[in-house]
């Protein structure tokens, strides 16, 4: 089961998308700000993917993405906004966002992106584990 964190300052949107994603067997947590997202990621190490709104008061999505990638580099982030610009999409991708979607987006497209992002995170974790095993094995030889 994929562990997903939703970050958006619009409560009605969060409530709706949470219900729709949970019906598709995703484990969803939701928070209303960038700082809350960082706090949740610090507490819940099983989160694999963050669905992050770009436009939020206080710490915006780009600032939040920078902090997520600095502190939780393997977590994949999908940027989501109703206010997309080419510049913010390019900035997000340069910083390390997995993908960028416009609100409203088709729920099946969103679920597919989340699934792809979780797969990428799991592949990176497997490679790290394999490298650690190889290193330990080579030390013992």
HELIX and SHEET records of a PDB file:
HELIX    1   1 UNK A   11  UNK A   22  1                                  12    
HELIX    2   2 UNK A   34  UNK A   43  1                                  10    
HELIX    3   3 UNK A   61  UNK A   71  1                                  11    
HELIX    4   4 UNK A   86  UNK A   95  1                                  10    
HELIX    5   5 UNK A  107  UNK A  140  1                                  34    
SHEET    1   A 5 UNK A  27  UNK A  31  0                                        
SHEET    2   A 5 UNK A   3  UNK A   7  1                                        
SHEET    3   A 5 UNK A  49  UNK A  53  1                                        
SHEET    4   A 5 UNK A  76  UNK A  81  1                                        
SHEET    5   A 5 UNK A  99  UNK A 102  1                                        
END                                                                             
